Amino acid sequence: MLTKKRPLGFVAFLAVSTAFMFDLAAPFFTPQVSAQSRDAYRYRILAQSNDARKAEADRLLQQGIEQFQISQFDAALQSFQEALDIYQAIKDRQGEGKSLGNLGNAYNMMGDYPKAIEYYERSLKIFQETKDREEKSIALGNLGLAYNMMGDYPKAIEYHQQSLKIAREIKSRQVESNALGNLGLAYYGLGDYPKAIEYHQQSLKIAREIKSRQVEGNALNNFGNAYDSMGDYPKAIEYYQQSLKIAREIKSREGEGNALNNLGLTYSRLGDYPKAIDYHQQSLKIAQEIKDRKGEGQSLGALGNIYLSMGDYPKAIEYHQQSLKIAQEIKDREGEGNALGNLGSVYSGLRDDPKAIDYHQQSLKIAREIKSPQGEHISLGNLGLAYSGLGDYPQAIEYYQQSLKIAREIKSPQGEGISLGNLGNAYFSLGDYPQAIEYHQQFLKIAQEIKYREGEGYALNNLGLTYQKIGNLQLAESTLQEGIKVLEPLRGGLKDNNKITIFEQQSRAYRTLQQVLIAQNKTDAALEIAERGRARAFVELLASKLSDNPNEQLSAPPNIDQIKQIAFAQNATLVQYSIIPDDFKIEGKEQWLESQLYIWVIKPTGEVTFRKFDLKPLWQKQNTSLENTIAETLISLGSNINTRSSSSSFEVGDLVKPNGAFDRDPPWKVVAVDRQNQTVKIQLTPGNEQNRKFTEVTKVSYAYAANKKLQQLHKILIEPIADSLPKNDRDRVIFIPQGSLFFVPFPALQDDNRNYLIDKYTIQTSPSIQVLDLTRKQRQKLSPTPQNSPKSVLVVGNPIMPEVPPYLGKPPTKLRSLPYAEEEAKQVAQMFDTKAIIGNQATKSAILPLLPKARIIHLATHGLLDDFKNGYIPGAIALAPEPLNKGKSEGINGWLTSSEIFDLQLNNTELVVLSACDTGRGKITGDGVIGLSRSWISAGVPSVVVSLWSVDDDATKFLMGEFYQQLKNNSDKASALRDAMLATRRKNPEPKYWAAFTLIGETN
């Protein structure tokens, strides 16, 4: 049975890795009074004098600052100490105070906060004695920053308030602005984001009045941190971009790197990993250029966390090891602890919990040595997560309680809330639901008080899940509804790909609410939630593109009456599936496994039927799953072949039939292959073997395996609702799949009598019911240009093929030519009295300008399923490479990617046919399949025909000819595709030849 990573959700979320993993770019550590700009705030260098010893001390002080700026902290400490010795010897109190302050800065950056505080206090004492009030204010601010880094926020606030009071008394607007910003940082650490924003606003106002661009940029950056923590990612990005702009204008490389890192962190939280990697790589480059070793280590750690989120554990380990090495070299104890904690999180992801525990224990040891309660709180939480992963919930609870105690001591409400949530999760796993409810309610209260909306939503969802477990279904329903209501607005203002990621994190709420409603026999309400919980980003995108008003309210999910109306308008029977997983305890550990399949049938008459199928026996008795069954079906039908194929060689174990055999004749097994003589030895019956020439037999490996799987899928997906489906084979059935069901070849599903589903119905698919309504509106907006106009049909076939690596890390090789695809393209073009673009003429630069003008687009070429060009939408179409130096880059030369298609505006195109392998596949999300088909529909195309596996060249050429012939005679695309499939089946009976294609979207 395939093992899956457990998704972040209710129970898992509050054991969130991002809460207890270290964001190494430390967005809150853009300190102001002294730490915000190491050379602007911390250091006050004495003017040179004629005294040689003073001049030498001044030189050493300056040398220390320069060493500090490139993270040479040991060398800086030596320089500062030598300067201090001279200043003390010549009784230069001002220089002595500044040297002590800089020694504190160095220890602060090395994570030795007690030592930093010791030096800051000595510096403060001197400036009190010399009555230098401005320097005293700065020293107080530095003490506040040290306590802030230790997580002692109340003490930090006390020092910053004293610093602010002095700054106002001496009317130092610069120091006042810094103090206000530092107070904002302290309240940020406490999780009081509204108060943090209030102080940053005051700091920003003064910075603008005194035209301090650096402080202005810092304030904007800190605004971004607060909004990021509140879950308002669009606003956070807006402020970070403003901060970045200022940093570049004033040529502050450090500020630029910091803003880039914070942008990377926010995009990482949104799941936009390509963009996050880009920002962190830029930040890393700057840190290396300015020799900021600490910043370099932080950027490497941030990149490691992204690769951890992406599941690329080897790369995550590589980056975190580099970060750890730098921290150890520069004696950055805090950075060392962070890197060790992050390595622990990677090993937790690898399910190597003992190794994870070892790393977290090392991280905890450092936090305690440097007296960092915040670091200790985080390490204890991570240890709790690791023991939860082992199923040792009592030990996990012990660590969560210790983490909670520290969070309360340092008055960190967000940390307190997350610890409470984790305790709730642990008690939930132990089955102690009353205790779980108590902890989740405490977390909810805190999240609401500090306006931590994301935490509030997850606390509500966790409570709803727990109420469901104790059978309080009404309270579970209302609580889950409230949780969804809190979380849904967090998607507002985000781009499509970021909405998808946020939606994925929230998806369990919709599934649990469906369970609660079904348990109360509220099947119509459950259907509304099932529809509300799928393809929302897609729906919102299509609705915005259809609207003439860009500020129009986003499309609301349909209610039951509107769902019935859509079925009526489509004049089709809609079948909506919902896979419901659940937590199961297996060998003492919780596992997230398939539990139920919910199925709704909505007839055009308005009648709604609900059925369900128990999926648990698949993994309990058959050691498989619905997802595995679908994957094995696709493999048996050819999806393991990477390109369109016209023939394949024989291998031992293949099943073959004599040419001309009937479809229902049993196959023979190949027991030996003689390639020299072009013969196979086949086993007719045990002990009865014969040799046959290659030309006398046809490989039909699918016959037993595929038929068995197709029949099993029919039992699961169709039999429970067979009595509710139409009786007329011309009646349309539109399947609304979910998850792995998007890859089901519905036309090829077989009943017990081996009748295919295509014999009974005309079939379509759609990501959601509401998408059907929107693609219909897309179709209605098209102009009535005749589709047989010569200039309205664009046909591309068998371009000169580009190169692609056969495997990750391998050198690229040229893809195989497709001569049948070329013939197919010429055939289709002839039918529409136009000319196919083939060979070296079919470049991207030639094709792209023609796409918006075409009514029908037919692409007969290779399709690529991989996440191409690191874009968030997987998939690409092979076109001819550009002549040298004309391609955008060597990596994408000759490829039209899904991301590029997504950005097109195809308002005149009614149909795209992707006559290539695997064009209907892609990345499965709660928003549907993210791939080529979604990109074309997003670009404005209402109808797309795609394939689910690698298709045979010759059979596809025949099928496409039949499809377009039927289309010219009948505007119903679904019927045309069905008739083409039936005609192809008469010639090639096996499903792998005719059942790969599916119509997504509008049929008319």
ZASE-256880 format. One line per 4 residues: number of its first residue (from 1); their letters; for each residue x negated, y, z of C-alpha. Coordinates in steps of 0.1 Angstrom, whole numbers, plus 5000, padded with zeros to 4 digits. Each point is the difference from the previous one (the first is absolute). Example, Ala and Ser with C-alpha at 12.3 -4.5 7.8 and 13.67 -1.06 7.14 Angstrom:
BEGIN
1	as	4877 4955 5078  4986 5034 4993
This chain:
BEGIN
1	mltk	5000 5000 5000  4987 5034 4991  4991 5022 5030  5010 5036 4999
5	krpl	4988 5031 5018  5027 5010 5024  5014 5033 4989  5000 5030 5023
9	gfva	5034 5002 5014  5019 5003 5033  4982 4976 5021  4967 5003 4981
13	flav	5001 5038 4995  4994 5010 5036  4970 4978 5000  4990 5023 4972
17	staf	4964 4999 4989  5000 5037 4991  5009 5008 5036  4971 4980 5014
21	mfdl	4976 5001 4971  4978 5030 4999  5006 5026 4973  4963 5006 4998
25	aapf	5003 5033 4982  5014 5011 5034  5025 5025 4986  5005 5017 5034
29	ftpq	4963 5005 5004  4997 5031 4980  4994 5019 5032  5001 5037 5001
33	vsaq	4981 5020 5026  4968 4980 4995  5007 4967 4984  5021 5014 4971
37	srda	4969 5014 4983  4968 4989 5016  4980 5030 4987  5028 5025 5004
41	yryr	5013 4996 5035  4976 4980 5022  4967 5018 4994  4989 5035 5009
45	ilaq	4964 5003 4988  4980 5027 5017  4984 5026 4978  4963 4996 4994
49	snda	4977 5019 5022  4963 5009 4999  4994 4976 5030  4984 4969 4985
53	rkae	5014 4976 5025  5035 5014 4994  4995 4998 4963  4990 4964 5004
57	adrl	5031 4993 5021  5022 5017 4975  4983 4979 4972  5006 4968 5019
61	lqqg	5036 5009 5007  5006 5007 4963  4982 4968 4991  5023 4981 5023
65	ieqf	5031 5015 4984  4988 4989 4966  4992 4965 5012  5034 4999 5017
69	qisq	5017 5009 4967  4986 4970 4982  5008 4977 5029  4964 4996 5013
73	fdaa	5013 5002 5035  4969 4985 5017  4977 5025 4983  5025 5028 5008
77	lqsf	5000 4990 5037  4962 5002 5000  4999 5034 4983  5027 5014 5023
81	qeal	4982 4986 5031  4967 5016 4989  5018 5033 4994  5016 4997 5034
85	diyq	4967 4994 5017  4985 5032 4985  5030 5021 5007  5000 4989 5037
89	aikd	4962 5007 5002  5004 5035 4987  5032 5005 5020  5021 5007 4969
93	rqge	5034 4992 5015  5020 5007 4968  4978 4976 4981  5002 4975 5028
97	gksl	5038 5000 4999  5001 4996 4963  4975 4971 5000  5021 4983 5027
101	gnlg	5031 5005 4979  4984 4985 4970  4987 4970 5020  5037 4995 5010
105	nayn	5010 5002 4963  4975 4973 4991  5011 4976 5027  5037 5008 4992
109	mmgd	4994 4989 4964  4982 4969 5011  5030 4991 5021  4983 5004 5034
113	ypka	5027 5022 5014  4989 5000 5037  4965 5012 4990  5015 5026 4977
117	ieyy	5022 5013 5028  4970 5001 5023  4981 5023 4976  5031 5021 4992
121	ersl	5005 5006 5038  4964 5011 5004  5004 5024 4970  5033 5013 5015
125	kifq	4983 5007 5033  4973 5021 4983  5025 5021 4980  5020 5006 5032
129	etkd	4968 5012 5017  4991 5022 4971  5036 5013 4997  5000 4993 4963
133	reek	5038 4995 4997  5001 4991 4963  4974 4973 5005  5018 4988 5031
137	sial	5032 4997 4980  4982 4980 4974  4985 4977 5026  5034 4994 5015
141	gnlg	5013 4992 4966  4972 4974 4995  5009 4984 5033  5036 4998 4989
145	layn	4989 4983 4967  4979 4974 5019  5030 4992 5023  5022 4999 4969
149	mmgd	4977 4974 4984  5001 4980 5032  5038 5000 4998  5003 5021 5032
153	ypka	5024 5024 4984  5013 5018 5031  4965 5009 5010  4992 5011 4964
157	ieyh	5031 5023 5001  4989 5015 5033  4966 5009 4986  5014 5013 4967
161	qqsl	5025 5022 5020  4971 5015 5019  4982 5006 4968  5030 5017 4984
165	kiar	5006 5022 5031  4964 5014 4997  5002 5004 4963  5031 5021 5003
169	eiks	4986 5021 5029  4969 5009 4980  5021 5004 4968  4979 4975 4980
173	rqve	5025 4990 4973  4976 4974 4985  4996 4981 5033  5037 5004 5008
177	snal	5009 4984 4966  4976 4972 5008  5014 4994 5035  5036 4999 4986
181	gnlg	4989 4974 4974  4983 4979 5027  5032 5001 5021  5018 4988 4969
185	layy	4975 4971 4998  5006 4991 5036  5038 5000 4997  4995 4979 4968
189	glgd	4981 4975 5021  5029 4999 5025  5024 4993 4971  5018 5033 5006
193	ypka	5000 5009 4963  5025 5030 5001  4978 5016 5027  4969 4992 4980
197	ieyh	5015 5017 4969  5010 5030 5021  4964 5006 5011  4986 4994 4965
201	qqsl	5025 5025 4986  4986 5026 5025  4965 4991 4991  5007 5003 4963
205	kiar	5017 5034 5004  4969 5015 5017  4976 4983 4975  5019 5017 4971
209	eiks	5001 5033 5018  4962 5000 5006  4994 4984 4966  4982 4970 5014
213	rqve	5004 4975 4971  4983 4972 5018  5023 5001 5030  5029 5004 4976
217	gnal	4990 4968 4983  4995 4982 5033  5035 5010 5012  5016 4989 4967
221	nnfg	4981 4966 5004  5013 4996 5035  5036 5008 4988  4995 4971 4977
225	nayd	4990 4977 5028  5031 5009 5020  5024 4995 4972  4982 4967 4990
229	smgd	5005 4987 5035  5037 5010 4999  5004 4980 4968  5006 5031 4978
233	ypka	4974 4989 4974  5009 5025 4972  4995 5029 5024  4968 4985 5013
237	ieyy	4987 4997 4965  5010 5036 4992  4980 5013 5030  4970 4979 4992
241	qqsl	5000 5012 4964  5000 5036 5013  4972 4993 5024  4980 4983 4971
245	kiar	5005 5030 4978  4987 5024 5026  4970 4977 5008  4991 5000 4963
249	eiks	5004 5038 4996  4977 5007 5030  4977 4972 4989  5003 4981 5033
253	rege	4989 4966 4991  5007 4986 5034  5036 5014 5000  5005 4987 4965
257	gnal	4989 4965 5010  5023 5001 5031  5030 5011 4979  4993 4973 4974
261	nnlg	4997 4974 5028  5033 5010 5015  5018 4999 4966  4986 4965 4996
265	ltys	5014 4990 5034  5035 5013 4992  5001 4983 4965  4988 4968 5017
269	rlgd	5029 5001 5024  5023 5005 4970  4984 4969 4984  4986 5020 4970
273	ypka	4967 4983 5003  4985 5010 4967  5005 5037 5009  4988 4994 5036
277	idyh	4968 4983 4987  4994 5029 4976  5002 5026 5028  4978 4980 5024
281	qqsl	4974 4994 4973  4999 5037 4994  4996 5006 5037  4973 4973 5002
285	kiaq	4981 5017 4971  5000 5033 5018  4989 4985 5033  4971 4984 4982
289	eikd	4990 5031 4982  5000 5022 5031  4984 4972 5020  5029 4998 5024
293	rkge	4993 4965 5013  5029 5000 5024  5024 5011 4973  4986 4974 4977
297	gqsl	5007 4973 5026  5035 5013 5005  5007 5000 4962  4987 4964 4997
301	galg	5022 4990 5029  5030 5016 4984  4993 4981 4967  4997 4968 5020
305	niyl	5035 5006 5015  5015 5005 4966  4985 4967 4987  5013 4984 5031
309	smgd	5035 5013 4992  4996 4987 4965  4991 4965 5013  4964 5002 4986
313	ypka	4984 4988 5031  4964 4994 4987  4999 5036 4987  5015 5013 5033
317	ieyh	4973 4982 5019  4973 5013 4977  5011 5037 5006  5004 4996 5037
321	qqsl	4966 4983 5003  4984 5030 4982  5019 5024 5024  4988 4980 5030
325	kiaq	4964 5001 4988  5001 5038 4996  5016 5005 5034  4973 4978 5016
329	eikd	4972 5018 4982  5011 5035 5011  5010 4987 5034  5036 5010 4995
333	rege	5015 4979 5027  5036 5010 4993  4995 4992 4963  4985 4967 5009
337	gnal	5030 4991 5021  5023 5011 4973  4982 4978 4974  5001 4970 5023
341	gnlg	5037 5005 5006  5007 5002 4963  4980 4968 4994  5022 4984 5026
345	svys	5031 5011 4981  4986 4985 4968  4995 4967 5017  5035 5002 5014
349	glrd	5012 5004 4964  4979 4969 4991  5018 4981 5029  4966 4995 5016
353	dpka	5013 5012 5034  4971 4988 5021  4975 5020 4979  5024 5030 5001
357	idyh	5001 4997 5038  4962 5000 5001  4998 5032 4980  5027 5017 5020
361	qqsl	4983 4991 5033  4968 5016 4987  5019 5031 4991  5017 5001 5034
365	kiar	4966 4997 5017  4987 5030 4982  5031 5020 5007  4996 4993 5037
369	eiks	4962 5008 4999  5006 5034 4984  5030 5006 5022  5025 5004 4972
373	pqge	5034 4992 5013  5015 5005 4966  4976 4975 4984  5007 4976 5029
377	hisl	5038 5004 4995  4996 4991 4963  4977 4970 5006  5023 4986 5026
381	gnlg	5029 5003 4976  4980 4983 4973  4992 4971 5023  5037 4997 5008
385	lays	5006 4997 4962  4974 4973 4996  5014 4979 5029  5035 5004 4985
389	glgd	4985 4986 4968  4989 4970 5020  5034 4996 5015  4986 5007 5034
393	ypqa	5027 5026 5010  4993 5001 5038  4964 5010 4993  5012 5025 4974
397	ieyy	5024 5015 5025  4971 5004 5025  4980 5020 4975  5030 5021 4989
401	qqsl	5007 5008 5037  4964 5012 5004  5003 5021 4968  5033 5015 5012
405	kiar	4984 5009 5034  4972 5020 4983  5024 5017 4976  5021 5012 5030
409	eiks	4968 5011 5018  4988 5021 4971  5036 5012 4994  5002 4987 4964
413	pqge	5037 4996 4992  4994 4985 4966  4975 4975 5014  5024 4992 5028
417	gisl	5029 4995 4976  4980 4976 4978  4988 4980 5030  5036 4998 5012
421	gnlg	5011 4988 4965  4973 4974 5000  5011 4987 5033  5035 4998 4987
425	nayf	4988 4980 4971  4981 4976 5022  5030 4994 5023  5022 4995 4969
429	slgd	4976 4973 4988  5003 4984 5035  5038 5001 4997  5003 5024 5029
433	ypqa	5025 5022 4982  5011 5022 5030  4964 5009 5007  4994 5007 4963
437	ieyh	5030 5023 4999  4988 5019 5030  4966 5007 4985  5014 5009 4965
441	qqfl	5024 5024 5017  4972 5017 5018  4981 5003 4967  5030 5014 4983
445	kiaq	5004 5027 5027  4964 5011 4996  5001 5000 4962  5031 5022 5000
449	eiky	4985 5024 5025  4968 5006 4980  5019 4999 4967  4980 4969 4988
453	rege	5026 4991 4974  4983 4969 4986  4996 4986 5035  5036 5008 5008
457	gyal	5012 4981 4969  4980 4970 5008  5010 5000 5037  5036 5001 4989
461	nnlg	4994 4971 4976  4983 4980 5026  5029 5006 5024  5025 4990 4973
465	ltyq	4981 4968 4993  4999 4992 5038  5038 5007 5004  5006 4976 4971
469	kign	4980 4973 5018  5022 5003 5032  5032 5000 4979  5010 5036 5005
473	lqla	5008 5004 4963  5019 5033 5003  4972 5017 5018  4975 4984 4977
477	estl	5019 5014 4970  5003 5036 5013  4963 5000 5011  4987 4987 4967
481	qegi	5022 5025 4981  4985 5028 5022  4965 4987 4993  5005 5000 4962
485	kvle	5015 5035 5003  4968 5012 5017  4976 4983 4977  5016 5007 4966
489	plrg	4993 5038 5000  4962 4993 5004  5000 4990 4963  5012 5034 4989
493	glkd	4976 5021 4980  4977 4971 4993  4989 4988 4965  5015 4967 4987
497	nnki	4971 4978 5009  4998 5014 5036  5037 4995 5005  4996 4964 4990
501	tife	4974 4994 5028  5020 5018 5027  5031 4980 4989  4980 4968 5003
505	qqsr	4992 5008 5036  5036 5007 5007  5016 4971 4981  5005 4976 5029
509	ayrt	5026 5023 5015  5023 4995 4970  4996 4962 5001  5007 4998 5037
513	lqqv	5030 5022 4997  5013 4977 4972  4997 4970 5025  5018 5020 5027
517	liaq	5029 5009 4976  5003 4965 4986  5002 4986 5035  5030 5023 5005
521	nktd	5015 4989 4967  4996 5036 4986  4989 4987 4966  5008 5031 4980
525	aale	4981 5022 5024  4971 4976 4998  5000 5003 4962  4999 5038 5003
529	iaer	4969 4997 5023  4984 4974 4976  5004 5025 4972  4989 5029 5021
533	grar	4969 4980 5009  4986 4994 4965  4986 5021 4972  5006 5033 5018
537	afve	4969 5016 4987  5009 4989 4965  5035 5012 5003  4989 5034 5013
541	llas	4975 5003 4972  5025 4992 4973  5026 5022 5015  4976 5030 5002
545	klsd	4991 4995 4963  5036 4998 4990  5009 5031 5019  4999 5035 4984
549	npne	4994 5015 5034  4966 4989 5015  5012 5012 5035  5031 4978 4999
553	qlsa	5005 4978 5030  4985 4965 4996  5025 4973 4988  5018 4985 5029
557	ppni	5003 4962 5003  5033 4987 4986  5029 4989 5023  5020 4969 4993
561	dqik	5026 5018 4978  4972 5015 4979  4984 4966 4997  5033 4986 4987
565	qiaf	5002 5029 4976  4966 4993 4986  5010 4963 4993  5031 5013 4983
569	aqna	4981 5025 4979  4975 4973 4990  5029 4975 4993  4977 4974 5015
573	tlvq	4997 4977 5030  4973 5012 5023  4981 4975 5022  4979 5016 5028
577	ysii	4975 4979 5019  4984 5009 5034  4972 4978 5015  5002 5002 5038
581	pddf	4968 4989 5018  4998 4996 5038  4976 4994 5028  4994 4963 5008
585	kieg	4977 4987 5027  4978 4973 4986  4973 4984 5022  5003 5028 5025
589	keqw	4995 5028 4974  5026 5022 4983  5003 4996 4962  5020 5021 4976
593	lesq	5018 4975 4978  5030 4998 4976  5032 4993 5018  5032 5007 4980
597	lyiw	5009 5010 4964  5030 5024 4999  5019 5001 4967  5027 5024 4990
601	vikp	5021 4997 4968  5017 5032 4988  5025 4994 4972  5011 5028 4976
605	tgev	5034 4996 5015  4987 5013 5033  5001 4966 5018  4969 4994 5022
609	tfrk	4989 4966 5012  4973 4992 5025  4981 4968 5004  4968 4990 5018
613	fdlk	4974 4973 4996  4977 4986 5028  4964 5003 4989  4984 4985 5032
617	plwq	5000 4964 4988  4976 5010 4972  4972 5006 5024  5013 4978 5028
621	kqnt	5004 4968 4980  4984 5006 4966  4969 5019 5010  5007 5027 4975
625	slen	5021 5032 4996  5022 5018 4975  4971 5022 4990  4977 4969 4995
629	tiae	5028 4982 4980  5003 5030 4976  4962 5003 4996  4997 4962 4993
633	tlis	5028 5004 4974  4982 5028 4982  4967 4980 5000  5018 4970 4984
637	lgsn	5015 5023 4974  4966 5016 4990  4994 5030 5023  4966 4985 5009
641	intr	4989 5007 4964  4985 5035 4999  5008 5009 4963  5025 4993 4974
645	ssss	4992 4966 4985  5007 4981 4968  4986 4966 5012  4982 4984 5029
649	sfev	4976 4971 5004  5010 4968 5017  4988 4990 5034  5002 4969 5021
653	gdlv	5033 5001 5020  5019 5020 4973  5035 4988 4991  5006 4995 4962
657	kpng	5028 4990 4977  4998 4986 4965  5009 5026 4974  5037 4999 4992
661	afdr	5010 4985 5034  5033 5011 5015  4999 5026 5028  5013 4975 5026
665	dppw	4975 4972 4990  4975 4993 5029  4964 5013 4994  4968 4979 5000
669	kvva	4970 5007 5022  4966 5006 4985  4974 4977 5016  4970 5007 4977
673	vdrq	4990 5026 4974  4976 4993 4971  4992 5034 4986  4976 4987 4974
677	nqtv	5026 4978 4984  5029 5024 5009  5020 4974 5018  5017 4996 5034
681	kiql	5006 4967 5019  5035 5001 5013  5017 4978 5026  5034 4988 4988
685	tpgn	5006 4979 5030  4976 4987 5028  4975 4977 4982  5013 5010 4965
689	eqnr	4977 5026 4984  4996 5012 4964  4978 5024 4981  5017 5028 4981
693	kfte	4986 5028 4978  5002 5036 5012  5022 5008 4971  5025 4973 5009
697	vtkv	5009 5013 5035  5010 5032 5016  4990 5010 5036  5031 5004 5022
701	syay	4985 5002 5034  5030 5020 5011  5025 4972 4994  5002 4984 5034
705	aank	4984 5027 5022  5018 5029 4984  5034 4983 4997  4999 4989 5036
709	klqq	4991 5035 5012  5026 5016 4977  5027 4977 5014  4988 5007 5035
713	lhki	5003 5038 4994  5035 4995 4985  5011 4982 5032  4987 5029 5021
717	liep	5010 5030 4978  5030 4989 4980  5019 4971 5015  5011 5020 5031
721	iads	5018 5025 4977  5008 4979 4970  5038 5001 5006  4999 5039 5000
725	lpkn	4981 5004 4967  5018 5006 4967  5011 4971 4977  4995 5017 4967
729	drdr	4964 4997 4986  5002 5035 4985  5008 5015 5034  4969 5018 5015
733	vifi	4985 4991 5033  4975 5025 5014  4977 4987 5026  4986 5024 5026
737	pqgs	4970 4981 5015  4978 5007 5029  4964 4992 5007  4987 4969 4982
741	lffv	5035 4995 4984  4990 5027 4974  4978 4973 4985  5028 4974 4996
745	pfpa	5007 4990 4964  5038 5001 5005  5009 4989 4964  4980 4967 5005
749	lqdd	5016 4989 5033  5015 4966 4997  5029 4983 5016  5002 4963 5009
753	nrny	5011 4992 4965  4970 5019 4986  5021 5027 4985  4981 5033 4999
757	lidk	5015 5032 5015  4997 5017 4966  5026 4976 4987  5025 5014 5024
761	ytiq	4993 5038 5002  4984 5030 4984  4973 5011 5025  4984 5032 5010
765	tsps	4980 5012 5031  4996 5033 5019  4980 5011 5030  5032 5012 5017
769	iqvl	5037 5007 4993  4995 5037 5001  4971 4998 4975  5026 4984 4976
773	dltr	5021 5031 5003  4971 5023 4994  4987 4981 4970  5035 5002 4986
777	kqrq	4999 5038 5004  4965 5000 4984  5016 4983 4970  5029 5024 4998
781	klsp	4975 5030 4999  4984 4986 4968  5008 5018 4968  5020 4979 4975
785	tpqn	4971 4996 4975  5005 4969 4979  4977 4973 5012  4992 4987 4965
789	spks	4984 5033 4990  4965 4991 4987  4983 5026 5022  5018 4989 5031
793	vlvv	4984 4966 5005  4964 4997 5011  4985 4966 4996  4965 4990 5012
797	gnpi	4984 4966 4995  4967 4983 5005  4977 5030 5005  4963 4995 4999
801	mpev	4997 4987 5035  4983 5019 5029  4977 4984 5026  5009 4989 5034
805	ppyl	4981 4981 5027  5013 4964 5002  4995 5000 5038  4992 5026 5026
809	gkpp	4963 5009 4998  4995 4983 4966  4989 5019 4969  5028 5010 4976
813	tklr	5008 4978 4970  5021 5008 4970  5036 4986 5001  5010 4975 4974
817	slpy	5017 5012 4968  5038 4992 4996  5006 4993 4963  5036 4989 5007
821	aeee	5007 5033 5018  4988 5018 4969  5024 4980 4978  5027 5006 5026
825	akqv	4994 5038 4999  5001 5001 4962  5032 4979 5000  5017 5024 5025
829	aqmf	4988 5031 4982  5013 4986 4967  5035 4996 5016  5000 5037 5008
833	dtka	4984 5011 4967  4969 5014 5018  4964 4990 5002  4983 4982 5029
837	iign	4969 5016 5015  4974 4972 5003  4963 4994 5004  4977 5029 5006
841	qatk	5028 5025 4992  5018 4991 5032  4979 5022 5024  5015 5018 5030
845	sail	4993 5034 4985  5020 4989 4969  5029 4984 5019  5006 5025 5028
849	pllp	5013 5028 4978  5024 4977 4983  5016 4985 5031  5023 5030 5009
853	kari	5014 5001 4964  5009 4963 4999  5035 4987 5005  4987 4964 5003
857	ihla	4965 4991 5011  4987 4965 4993  4966 4990 5013  4986 4966 4990
861	thgl	4967 4997 5017  4983 4988 5032  5013 5011 5034  4978 5003 5031
865	lddf	5015 4993 5034  4971 5012 5021  5000 5033 5020  4983 5018 4971
869	kngy	4980 5032 5005  5006 4998 5037  5034 5016 4994  5029 4994 5024
873	ipga	5020 4984 4971  4986 4967 4988  4999 4990 4964  4988 5012 4966
877	iala	5006 4994 4963  4971 4992 4977  4994 5025 4971  4970 5005 4977
881	pepl	4970 5016 5016  4992 5035 4989  4970 5007 4979  4969 5007 5021
885	nkgk	5002 5030 5024  5037 5005 4993  5014 4978 5028  5008 5016 5033
889	segi	4976 4976 5016  4984 4966 4992  5021 4983 5027  5033 5009 4984
893	ngwl	4991 5004 4964  5027 4980 4980  5024 4997 5029  5033 5018 5005
897	tsse	5005 4997 5037  5033 4999 5020  4990 5032 5018  4996 5018 4966
901	ifdl	5033 4987 4988  5016 5012 5032  4990 5036 4992  5015 4999 4965
905	qlnn	5033 5017 4991  5019 4977 4977  5034 5017 4998  5007 4987 4965
909	telv	4992 4963 5005  5028 4975 5007  4980 4968 4999  4965 4988 5007
913	vlsa	4991 4964 4992  4967 4987 5016  4992 4970 4979  4970 4991 5022
917	cdtg	4993 4976 5028  5010 5007 5036  5014 5035 4992  5028 4995 5024
921	rgki	4978 4993 5029  4982 5022 5024  4996 5009 5037  5031 4990 5020
925	tgdg	5012 5026 5025  5032 5008 5018  5006 5024 4971  4999 4972 4974
929	vigl	4972 4990 4977  4975 5028 4995  4986 4995 4965  5005 5005 4963
933	srsw	5038 4998 4999  5005 5025 5028  4976 5024 4983  5020 5000 4967
937	isag	5033 5005 5018  4985 5028 5021  4988 5016 4968  5037 5002 4988
941	vpsv	5006 4967 4982  5033 4984 5010  4993 4965 4986  4968 4980 5002
945	vvsl	4994 4964 4989  4970 4983 5018  4986 4965 5005  4994 4981 5032
949	wsvd	4972 4977 4987  4974 4996 4972  5021 4994 4969  4993 4979 4969
953	ddat	4991 5021 4970  5019 4981 4973  5031 4996 5022  5000 5036 5010
957	kflm	4998 5011 4963  5031 4980 4993  5019 5012 5031  4992 5037 4993
961	gefy	5012 4996 4964  5033 4985 5012  5003 5027 5027  4998 5029 4976
965	qqlk	5022 4984 4975  5027 4995 5026  4994 5036 5013  5006 5014 4965
969	nnsd	5033 4982 4999  5009 5006 5037  4991 5029 5022  5002 4978 5031
973	kasa	4964 4993 5009  5007 4974 5026  5021 4979 4975  4973 5005 4973
977	lrda	4973 4987 5023  5022 4970 5010  5007 4991 4964  4963 5003 4992
981	mlat	4991 4977 5029  5026 4974 4989  4987 5001 4965  4964 4996 5012
985	rrkn	5011 4971 5022  5015 4982 4971  4965 5001 4984  4979 4996 5031
989	pepk	5021 4984 5028  4976 5005 5029  5008 5031 5022  4964 5012 4998
993	ywaa	5006 5009 4964  5033 5019 5003  5007 5009 5037  4972 5024 5008
997	ftli	5017 5032 4989  5025 5020 5021  5019 5033 4995  4998 5025 5027
1001	getn	5024 5030 5001  5027 5010 4975  5015 4976 4975  5016 5025 4976
